[in-house]
Amino acid sequence: MLVSNGYVNDGPLHEVAPFIDAANIDLKGFTQSFYDLVGGDLATVKHTIEVLAATPSCHLEVTTLVIPGLNDSDQEIAEAAQWLASLDPSTPYHLTRFFPCHRLTDRPATPPETVHHLANC
């Protein structure tokens, strides 16, 4: 089982992918500007998800932590969901609530209604 932010170099990813039975990758947002804020590269994360989605032995799930005002727009979540479905429509896509802590204490917790609404977009 692999739980990862998806920021993996291509060589090691291809080496280990056939040995991964299940993976949950955090898709932190679906814009590079969000990754610029939190650190990382959207293209790299998308590539990791693509490789794991194409690995027959790997059950893949993807999770986005929904942060109010940062990555909670209908459009962003819908685009991420559509992209994931284009890879494999059976891939579970989890939307989880944010709770303020550490560096993001200036944001409120994600209302449950927001997660329910986004899940239906």
Secondary structure, 3 states (H helix, E strand, C coil): CEEECCCCCHHHHHHHHHHCCEEEEECCCCCHHHHHHHCCCHHHHHHHHHHHHCCCCCEEEEEEEECCCCCCCHHHHHHHHHHHHHHCCCCCEEEEECCCCCCCCCCCCCCHHHHHHHHCC
